[in-house]
Amino acid sequence: MFLDVVEIIVKSGKGGNGCVAFRREAHVPRGGPAGGDGGRGGNVYLKVAPRMRTLSSFAHKRSFTADSGKHGSGTNKTGKSAKNLTIAVPPGTSVFDAQSGELLADLVRPGDRLLAARGGTGGRGNAAFKTPSRQTPMFCEMGERNEIRRLRLELKLIADVGIVGFPNVGKSTLISRISAAKPKIAPYHFTTLEPNLGVVQVGDEFSYVVADVPGLIEGAHEGVGLGHQFLRHVERTRMLVHVVDVAATEGRDPVADYGAINRELSLHDARLGELPQIVALNKADVCQDEDLIAAMQEAVAQDGRRGFVISAVSGQGIEELMKAVGDRLRELLPQVDEFDEEAIAPRTFEAPLPAHQALDVRRIEQGVYVVTGTEVEQAIARTNLDSRDGVEWLHERLEAMGVLDRLDAMGAGPGDTVFVGDYELQYAG
C-alpha cells in the first residue's frame, strides 16, 4: 500500500517521581533525608530511514508512547531514565503540527531527525529539599508531565527527475525501460495508482532517481481524478520529463494534452511550471500521422524546450532522450564538495516548546478564582497534594511567585475555590 499522508499521535514519557526516604543505618546518627530523584522520561524522535519509501508502516499503528522514567528510591538512588523512542520515516517526510499546521521539520537527508516530544524531567527526592531550617523534609517532587503532539506526516518523494503526463501515455513503460523499476503495466486507464521510483545509471560514475507521477488529468489541482494526491511528489524534483502520446491512441489531441498538463503543474505550484522540462513524444512506433509529430515539435519549440521522438515499447530514441536528461541534470545538480561535511551531515530539528504563559489571576464569580501561568501550573502539577509537607512547600512557592498577594488583593477569603490548570484548590487565606 502506498501511503503518503498520515496523522499520528506521539507521547513522550513522564518523569519519575522523587522519593521520600531517610537513612537508617547502624552507627549513623541523624542519618537525614536520603530520597533519590526520579529518572527522565523518554523523548520521541522521528528519524529518516534511507530504505523506507512510503508511510505504509503507519497504516495500522498511529499512536506512539515512550516509556516513563523510574521513580527515585532510598539511599539517594536516582531512578533510571527511560530510553528514547525513535520512529522511522522515509526520506522526504514533511512533519507538521496537525493542530496549528506549522511545519516542524523537513526530513530529507539520511539520519535527519526531529525531537517531536520531550520526556518529562524527574522529580526531586526529599534529600534535595533539606535546608538548615528544614532538616527532615517529608515531601518530594512529582515527575514532570509528558508532551503529547498530534502530527501530520506528508511524504514528498525525493527524485531528481519527475515523469509527468496524462494517464496511459507510457510513463510506467518508460520508467521500466530506463531503470530497474517494475511497475504494473496494462493497456487501460489508471493502472498506476502509486508513484514509482527508479534509478537511471549513466556510465560508471553518474546516476539519478526518476519518479513517475500517476493520475494527472485536467483539473487535478482542484482534486479532479487522482493527480491531486500525487502532485506533491514532483515538488522536490529538479527537472521534468513530460511524456505525450503523440499517436493520439486515446483520441485526444497531443498538443492540447501538453498544454493542459503544464497548466495543472503551474496551478498547483508556480515553481513546477518553471522547472526545466524535456518533452518525450512517445508511441512514435504506432503513430500514423506525421502531422501530429510536427505539431507537437512546433508547440515544444515555441516554449523553448527540446522534444524527443521515442517509443518506450521498442526503445526508439530512448538513449538519446536519457543522454539529454543526464546532461541537463548535471548542469542543475549542485556541485557539493565531498569534504564539505555540512552539506551531507544529518540534522536534528526540535519541535517548539509550548508558549510561556505569564501569571494571570482572575475572579470569575464571587468566591471563585482562576489562576493561569506556565510556572504556577507546573508547580501544582509537580506537587504531591496528598502530602501535608508538600502542600506547605507549594504554599511557599505560590507566595514567592506573588500568587497569594494577588488573590488577597482581589478579595479572596478562606474557603474560596481556586482553579489552577486541572486542579481545584481551597484557599486557606
C-alpha positions as CSV (number, residue, x, y, z in Angstrom):
1,M,0.0,0.0,0.0
2,F,1.3,3.5,-0.9
3,L,0.6,5.9,2.0
4,D,1.9,9.4,1.7
5,V,-0.2,11.4,4.2
6,V,-1.0,10.3,7.7
7,E,-1.7,11.7,11.1
8,I,-0.1,10.2,14.2
9,I,0.0,10.9,17.9
10,V,3.3,10.9,19.8
11,K,3.6,10.9,23.6
12,S,6.9,11.3,25.4
13,G,7.5,9.6,28.8
14,K,6.6,11.1,32.1
15,G,9.4,11.9,34.6
16,G,9.7,9.5,37.5
17,N,8.7,10.8,41.0
18,G,11.2,11.7,43.6
19,C,11.4,9.6,46.8
20,V,10.9,10.3,50.5
21,A,13.3,8.2,52.5
22,F,15.8,8.5,55.4
23,R,19.0,6.8,56.2
24,R,18.6,4.2,59.0
25,E,22.0,2.6,59.2
26,A,23.6,1.3,62.3
27,H,26.1,3.6,63.9
28,V,25.0,6.5,61.7
29,P,23.2,9.0,64.0
30,R,20.9,11.5,62.4
31,G,21.1,9.9,59.0
32,G,18.9,12.5,57.5
33,P,16.8,12.5,54.3
34,A,18.0,10.1,51.5
35,G,15.3,10.1,48.9
36,G,16.6,10.0,45.4
37,D,15.4,11.8,42.3
38,G,13.2,10.3,39.6
39,G,14.5,9.4,36.2
40,R,13.8,11.3,33.0
41,G,11.0,10.2,30.7
42,G,11.9,9.1,27.1
43,N,11.9,11.6,24.2
44,V,10.2,10.8,21.0
45,Y,12.2,11.3,17.8
46,L,11.2,11.0,14.1
47,K,14.3,9.9,12.1
48,V,14.9,9.3,8.4
49,A,15.4,5.6,7.4
50,P,17.0,5.7,4.0
51,R,15.4,2.5,2.7
52,M,11.8,3.4,3.6
53,R,9.8,4.6,0.6
54,T,6.3,5.1,1.9
55,L,4.4,5.8,5.2
56,S,2.6,2.4,5.0
57,S,4.1,1.4,8.3
58,F,1.7,3.8,9.9
59,A,-1.4,2.2,8.3
60,H,-2.2,0.2,11.4
61,K,-0.4,2.0,14.2
62,R,-0.7,5.7,14.7
63,S,-0.1,6.2,18.4
64,F,3.4,6.0,19.9
65,T,4.4,6.4,23.5
66,A,7.8,6.5,25.1
67,D,8.5,4.9,28.4
68,S,8.3,6.9,31.6
69,G,11.3,7.4,33.9
70,K,11.6,5.2,37.0
71,H,10.9,6.6,40.5
72,G,13.7,7.5,42.8
73,S,14.4,5.3,45.8
74,G,16.2,5.3,49.2
75,T,19.9,5.8,49.8
76,N,19.8,8.7,47.3
77,K,19.3,6.4,44.3
78,T,18.2,8.2,41.2
79,G,15.5,6.4,39.2
80,K,16.6,5.1,35.8
81,S,15.9,7.3,32.8
82,A,13.8,5.8,30.1
83,K,15.1,5.1,26.6
84,N,14.2,7.4,23.8
85,L,11.6,6.2,21.3
86,T,12.7,6.6,17.6
87,I,10.1,6.4,14.9
88,A,11.4,5.7,11.4
89,V,10.1,7.8,8.4
90,P,11.1,7.8,4.7
91,P,13.3,10.5,3.2
92,G,11.3,13.4,2.1
93,T,8.8,13.5,5.0
94,S,7.5,16.9,6.0
95,V,6.3,17.0,9.6
96,F,3.5,19.4,10.5
97,D,1.7,20.2,13.8
98,A,-1.7,18.8,13.0
99,Q,-3.5,21.4,15.0
100,S,-1.7,24.6,14.0
101,G,-0.5,23.5,10.6
102,E,3.0,24.7,11.4
103,L,5.9,23.0,9.6
104,L,8.1,21.5,12.3
105,A,10.8,19.8,10.1
106,D,11.5,18.7,6.5
107,L,13.3,15.4,7.0
108,V,15.3,14.8,3.8
109,R,18.8,13.6,4.5
110,P,19.6,10.1,5.8
111,G,19.8,10.4,9.6
112,D,17.8,13.7,9.8
113,R,15.7,13.6,12.9
114,L,13.1,15.7,14.8
115,L,12.7,15.8,18.5
116,A,8.9,15.7,18.4
117,A,8.1,15.3,22.1
118,R,10.3,15.9,25.1
119,G,10.3,13.5,28.0
120,G,9.4,14.9,31.4
121,T,12.2,15.6,33.9
122,G,12.3,13.5,37.1
123,G,11.0,14.9,40.4
124,R,13.5,15.7,43.2
125,G,13.7,13.4,46.2
126,N,13.4,14.8,49.7
127,A,17.2,14.9,50.0
128,A,17.1,17.9,47.6
129,F,14.9,19.9,49.9
130,K,17.0,19.7,53.1
131,T,17.9,23.1,54.4
132,P,19.3,24.4,57.7
133,S,15.7,25.2,58.7
134,R,14.2,22.1,57.2
135,Q,16.3,19.2,58.4
136,T,13.7,16.4,57.8
137,P,11.7,17.2,54.7
138,M,8.8,14.8,54.5
139,F,7.9,15.5,50.9
140,C,9.3,15.1,47.4
141,E,8.6,16.4,43.9
142,M,6.4,14.6,41.3
143,G,7.8,13.8,37.9
144,E,7.1,16.3,35.1
145,R,4.3,15.6,32.8
146,N,4.9,14.3,29.3
147,E,4.3,16.1,26.0
148,I,1.6,14.9,23.6
149,R,1.6,16.0,20.0
150,R,-0.6,15.3,17.0
151,L,1.5,15.3,13.9
152,R,0.7,15.2,10.2
153,L,3.3,13.5,8.0
154,E,3.4,14.3,4.3
155,L,5.7,12.4,2.1
156,K,7.2,14.1,-0.9
157,L,9.3,11.6,-2.9
158,I,12.9,12.7,-3.4
159,A,13.7,12.3,-7.1
160,D,15.9,14.2,-9.4
161,V,13.5,13.9,-12.4
162,G,9.8,13.7,-12.4
163,I,7.9,12.0,-15.2
164,V,4.5,13.6,-15.9
165,G,1.8,13.3,-18.4
166,F,-1.8,12.1,-18.9
167,P,-2.8,8.6,-17.9
168,N,-1.9,5.8,-20.4
169,V,0.7,7.8,-22.3
170,G,3.5,5.4,-21.4
171,K,5.1,6.8,-18.2
172,S,5.3,3.4,-16.5
173,T,6.6,1.7,-19.6
174,L,9.3,4.5,-19.9
175,I,10.5,4.1,-16.3
176,S,10.6,0.3,-16.7
177,R,12.7,0.8,-19.8
178,I,15.3,3.2,-18.3
179,S,15.6,1.7,-14.8
180,A,15.2,-1.5,-12.9
181,A,11.7,-0.4,-11.6
182,K,9.0,-2.9,-12.2
183,P,5.7,-1.0,-12.2
184,K,2.4,-2.7,-13.2
185,I,1.7,-2.0,-16.8
186,A,-1.5,-2.7,-18.7
187,P,-3.4,-1.1,-21.7
188,Y,-6.2,0.6,-19.7
189,H,-6.7,3.8,-17.7
190,F,-5.3,4.4,-14.3
191,T,-3.4,1.2,-13.9
192,T,-0.8,3.1,-11.9
193,L,-2.2,4.0,-8.5
194,E,1.0,5.0,-6.8
195,P,4.2,6.8,-7.8
196,N,7.1,4.6,-9.0
197,L,10.8,5.3,-8.3
198,G,13.7,4.1,-10.5
199,V,17.4,4.7,-10.7
200,V,18.9,5.5,-14.0
201,Q,22.6,4.7,-14.4
202,V,24.6,6.8,-16.8
203,G,28.1,5.4,-17.3
204,D,30.1,4.3,-14.2
205,E,30.0,7.5,-12.2
206,F,26.6,9.2,-12.6
207,S,23.1,8.1,-11.7
208,Y,19.9,9.8,-10.9
209,V,16.5,9.0,-9.5
210,V,13.3,9.3,-11.5
211,A,9.7,9.2,-10.3
212,D,6.6,8.8,-12.4
213,V,3.6,10.7,-11.1
214,P,0.3,9.0,-11.9
215,G,-3.3,10.2,-12.4
216,L,-2.7,13.7,-13.8
217,I,-5.7,15.0,-15.8
218,E,-7.1,18.4,-16.4
219,G,-8.4,19.8,-13.1
220,A,-6.1,17.7,-11.0
221,H,-5.0,20.8,-8.9
222,E,-8.7,21.1,-7.8
223,G,-9.0,17.5,-6.9
224,V,-10.2,16.0,-10.2
225,G,-9.0,12.5,-10.8
226,L,-6.1,11.1,-8.7
227,G,-3.4,13.6,-9.7
228,H,-4.0,15.9,-6.7
229,Q,-2.9,13.1,-4.4
230,F,0.5,12.9,-6.2
231,L,1.4,16.3,-7.4
232,R,3.4,16.9,-4.2
233,H,5.8,14.2,-5.4
234,V,7.2,16.4,-8.1
235,E,7.8,19.4,-5.8
236,R,11.3,18.3,-4.9
237,T,12.4,17.4,-8.5
238,R,15.0,19.4,-10.4
239,M,13.5,18.8,-13.8
240,L,10.6,17.1,-15.6
241,V,10.2,14.7,-18.4
242,H,6.8,15.4,-20.0
243,V,5.5,12.3,-21.8
244,V,2.9,12.9,-24.5
245,D,1.0,10.3,-26.5
246,V,2.0,11.6,-30.0
247,A,0.0,8.8,-31.7
248,A,-3.3,10.0,-30.0
249,T,-4.2,6.4,-29.2
250,E,-6.8,7.7,-26.7
251,G,-8.4,10.0,-29.2
252,R,-7.0,13.1,-27.5
253,D,-5.1,16.0,-29.2
254,P,-1.4,15.7,-28.1
255,V,-0.9,19.4,-28.2
256,A,-3.9,20.0,-26.0
257,D,-2.7,17.4,-23.6
258,Y,0.7,19.0,-23.4
259,G,-0.8,22.4,-22.6
260,A,-3.2,21.0,-20.1
261,I,-0.6,19.2,-18.0
262,N,1.6,22.3,-17.9
263,R,-1.3,24.4,-16.7
264,E,-2.0,21.9,-13.9
265,L,1.6,22.0,-12.8
266,S,1.7,25.8,-12.7
267,L,-1.7,26.0,-10.9
268,H,-0.5,23.5,-8.2
269,D,2.8,25.3,-7.7
270,A,4.2,28.1,-9.9
271,R,7.7,26.7,-9.4
272,L,6.7,23.4,-11.2
273,G,5.7,25.4,-14.3
274,E,9.1,26.9,-14.3
275,L,11.1,23.7,-13.9
276,P,13.4,22.7,-16.8
277,Q,11.4,20.3,-18.9
278,I,12.2,17.9,-21.7
279,V,9.3,16.5,-23.7
280,A,9.1,12.9,-24.8
281,L,6.9,12.3,-27.9
282,N,6.0,8.7,-27.1
283,K,4.4,5.9,-29.1
284,A,6.0,7.0,-32.3
285,D,6.1,3.4,-33.4
286,V,2.3,3.3,-33.8
287,C,1.8,6.9,-34.9
288,Q,0.0,7.0,-38.3
289,D,0.0,10.8,-38.7
290,E,3.3,12.6,-39.2
291,D,1.4,15.9,-38.8
292,L,0.8,15.1,-35.1
293,I,4.6,14.8,-34.5
294,A,5.3,18.0,-36.4
295,A,2.6,19.9,-34.5
296,M,4.0,18.7,-31.2
297,Q,7.5,19.6,-32.2
298,E,6.4,23.1,-33.0
299,A,4.5,23.5,-29.7
300,V,7.5,22.4,-27.8
301,A,9.9,24.6,-29.7
302,Q,7.6,27.6,-29.0
303,D,8.1,27.0,-25.3
304,G,11.9,26.9,-25.8
305,R,12.1,23.2,-24.9
306,R,13.5,20.1,-26.6
307,G,11.3,17.4,-27.9
308,F,12.4,13.8,-28.5
309,V,10.5,11.3,-30.6
310,I,10.6,8.0,-28.8
311,S,8.9,4.6,-28.3
312,A,9.1,3.3,-24.7
313,V,8.0,-0.1,-26.0
314,S,10.5,-0.5,-28.9
315,G,13.3,1.6,-27.4
316,Q,13.4,4.1,-30.2
317,G,15.0,7.3,-29.2
318,I,15.4,6.3,-25.5
319,E,19.2,6.5,-25.4
320,E,19.2,10.0,-26.9
321,L,16.5,11.1,-24.6
322,M,18.2,9.9,-21.4
323,K,21.5,11.4,-22.5
324,A,19.8,14.7,-22.8
325,V,18.2,14.3,-19.4
326,G,21.6,13.4,-17.8
327,D,23.4,16.3,-19.4
328,R,20.8,18.8,-18.3
329,L,20.7,17.3,-14.8
330,R,24.4,17.6,-14.4
331,E,24.0,21.3,-15.0
332,L,21.3,21.6,-12.4
333,L,22.7,19.4,-9.6
334,P,24.7,21.4,-7.0
335,Q,28.4,20.8,-7.1
336,V,28.9,19.6,-3.5
337,D,32.5,19.4,-2.2
338,E,33.0,15.8,-0.9
339,F,34.8,17.3,2.1
340,D,32.0,19.6,3.0
341,E,30.5,17.7,5.9
342,E,27.8,20.3,6.5
343,A,26.4,19.6,3.0
344,I,25.6,16.0,3.8
345,A,25.6,15.7,7.6
346,P,22.2,14.7,9.1
347,R,20.4,17.4,11.0
348,T,18.5,17.5,14.3
349,F,15.3,19.6,14.5
350,E,13.3,20.4,17.6
351,A,9.6,21.0,17.9
352,P,9.0,24.3,19.6
353,L,8.2,24.4,23.3
354,P,4.7,25.4,24.3
355,A,4.5,29.2,24.6
356,H,5.3,30.5,28.1
357,Q,2.2,32.0,29.8
358,A,2.7,34.8,32.2
359,L,0.9,34.7,35.6
360,D,-2.7,35.8,35.5
361,V,-5.3,35.8,38.3
362,R,-9.0,36.3,37.5
363,R,-12.2,36.3,39.6
364,I,-14.9,34.6,37.5
365,E,-17.6,34.9,40.2
366,Q,-17.9,35.5,43.9
367,G,-15.6,33.1,45.8
368,V,-14.2,31.5,42.6
369,Y,-10.8,32.4,41.1
370,V,-8.8,31.1,38.2
371,V,-5.0,31.2,38.2
372,T,-3.1,30.6,34.9
373,G,0.6,30.7,34.0
374,T,3.2,28.3,33.0
375,E,5.3,28.4,36.2
376,V,2.4,28.1,38.6
377,E,0.7,25.3,36.7
378,Q,4.0,23.4,36.6
379,A,4.4,23.9,40.4
380,I,0.9,22.5,41.1
381,A,1.4,19.5,38.8
382,R,4.7,18.6,40.4
383,T,3.4,18.8,44.0
384,N,2.1,15.7,45.9
385,L,-1.1,17.3,47.2
386,D,-1.7,14.3,49.5
387,S,1.3,15.3,51.5
388,R,0.9,18.0,54.1
389,D,4.5,18.9,53.9
390,G,4.2,19.0,50.1
391,V,1.3,21.4,50.3
392,E,3.2,23.7,52.7
393,W,6.1,23.7,50.2
394,L,3.7,24.6,47.5
395,H,2.3,27.5,49.6
396,E,5.8,28.8,49.9
397,R,6.3,28.7,46.2
398,L,2.9,30.4,45.4
399,E,3.9,33.1,47.9
400,A,7.2,33.6,46.2
401,M,5.5,33.9,42.8
402,G,3.1,36.6,44.1
403,V,0.0,34.4,43.6
404,L,-1.2,34.8,47.2
405,D,-0.7,38.5,47.2
406,R,-2.8,38.9,44.1
407,L,-5.6,36.7,45.5
408,D,-5.6,38.7,48.7
409,A,-5.8,42.0,46.6
410,M,-8.8,40.7,44.7
411,G,-10.6,39.8,48.0
412,A,-10.2,36.1,48.2
413,G,-11.0,34.7,51.6
414,P,-10.7,31.4,53.4
415,G,-12.7,28.6,51.8
416,D,-12.9,30.2,48.4
417,T,-12.3,28.0,45.3
418,V,-9.1,28.5,43.2
419,F,-8.7,26.7,39.9
420,V,-5.1,26.2,38.7
421,G,-4.8,24.2,35.5
422,D,-6.6,20.9,36.1
423,Y,-6.6,21.3,39.8
424,E,-9.3,22.7,42.2
425,L,-7.9,24.1,45.4
426,Q,-9.4,25.7,48.5
427,Y,-7.9,29.0,49.6
428,A,-6.7,29.0,53.1
429,G,-6.2,32.7,53.4
